[in-house]
Amino acid sequence: MATQKLTDKAILAAKAAPSTRIELWDEMTPGLCLRISAAGDKQKKVWVWRYRALDGRQPRMTLAAYSERRGLKWARAEVEDLRVQVRKGKDPAGDTLKLKAAAKAQPLKTFNDLADAFISASEKGHWKPRRKQKRPTTIATEIAVLRRNVRPIIGKLRLEQIERSTISRFSTA
């Protein structure tokens, strides 16, 4: 794990070979790493921080994708803030995992809950049919169809009540 003094100029010039990933570790901020992945012609750059938790584990935490707003200066400041939390006994990566698990465990009770989760996932880019993010116009159309045609009829039904016969009963009406 060789380190180097990262600069904005070096980061912009760094490129990974096709279908590979490289990691540039910062000499000035221990544990800070810029991962560069190449998929086809695209270069994806992501800030990662590796630290030692109080229990001895060495988790990695993805901070953000590299951009003009999320440059080297931002990443170093973010790591310093997180390092203070670790010294106080917190586990930022573990806390993030717990929050994600809790969000996934939220029970979906009605069709409206399911529709809201679907729209939210579509807007955030988590739902990618054909491996492409949905366009805003597509999402707007889906929202309109749900609001106009589906939610008034089955929106308040509990998910366990919805069966094929329920849908066919409403579609023939």
N, C-alpha and C positions, 0 to 999 in steps of 0.2 A: 504494500500500500504506500507507494511513493507519493510524497506531497510536493506541491509547488506553490509559489506565491501567485494566486490567481489575480488577474486584472481583467477589466472589462474588455480590453482589446484582445487578450488571449481567449476569453470566453467566446467572443464573436467569431474568432478565426477557427476555433476548435470544431472538428467534424469527425464523425465516426464513419468507418467503412460500411458499405451496404450490409444489412442484416447483422450488425454487431452493436455492442454497447461498450462505451468507455466511461471511466469514472475519473474525474479530476478532483483530487482532494486538496483543500486549501491549507496552506502552511500557517497562515495567520489565525485561522479559527479552527481549532481541533474538532474533528468530527464532521465538518461541513464538506459536502461533496456535491459536485455537479455531474449528474448522469446524462450522457448524450447517447441517444439511440438513433439508429438509422433504419428507416423502413422505406425502401424505394428511394425517391428523391427527397423525402422529408427528413429533417433533423429535429428530433424532439429533445429538449433540454429541460431537466427537472432538478430542483434543489432537494437534497436529501441530507438529513442529519442523523448521525449515529452517536449514541451516548451510552454511558454506563449508568444503569438504574441503581438505586440503593441496595437492591437484592442481588446485584452482580450481573444481571442480564445485560445484554448489549443490543437493545432494539434500534431499528432504523425507523425514521419518521420522514415521510414525504412532506415537504414544506409547501411547495408551489411550483408551477411551471415557470421557467425563466422567461422574462419579458422585460420591456423597458422599465415598467413600474416595479418589477420583482427582480432587480439586478443584484449585483454583488454586495453593494452597500446595504440593501434591504435584507438580504440573506444573513449577513453577518450580524446585523442588529436583531433579527428574529432569533437567531441561535443564542445570542447573549440573553435575551428575555427568557427563552426556554431553559437555559442553563440555570438561571436563578430559580425557576420553578422546581427543577430537579434537586437543587441543593436544599430546598424546603421540604423535600420528601414526596413530591408529586411525580407522576409518570405520564408525561404528555402523550406518548404513543399509546399507552394502555388506556388512557382516558378517551382518546379518539376512537379506539376500537370498541370500548364499552358504549359510547354514544351511538356508533353505527349499529351495533347489535341491538340496542334498545329501540332504535328507530325501525329496524327491520321487524322487531317483535311486536310492534304496535298492532293491535288486532284491527282487522278490517271487518266492520260489522255489517254495513249496508252496501248496496251497489254504489251509492254516492261516494262512500269512502274509497272504494276501489277505483272509481272513475277519477277522483281527485289525486290518488296516488299515481295513476297512469299518466295523467296530464303533467303532474310534477316531474315524474321521471323523464317524460318526453322533453320537457322544457330544459331540464338539466343535462340532457344528452345521455342519460343512462339507458334509455330505450332506443335502440338503433336497429330498426329492421333493415335488412340488406347491408348492414354494417355502415350505414350513413346516418348522420344526425338528421332529425326531422327539421324541415324548414318551418319558420314561424307561421307561414300561411297555412301549411298543413295542420299544424297544431290548432290554429284559430278555427279552421273548418271542423276539426274533430270536436272542439269545445262547443261550437254552434250546433252540430248534429246531436251531441249528448244533451245539451240544454233544451233543444226544440223537440226531439223525438224520443229520447230514452229516459231521461231523468223524471219527467212528469209521470211516466207509466210505472217503471220499476225502481226508481231511485231510492225509495224508502224501504224497499224489501230487504230483508236480511239475506246474506249470501247463501245460507243453507236452504232458504226457501226457493231460490231460483233454480229451476230445472228446465230442461228442453220443453216439457209440456207447458210450463208457465210462459215461456217466450212464445211458443206457437199459439197459445190462447190469446195473448195480447196482439200478436201480429195479424190474426184473422179478424180482429174486432174493428 
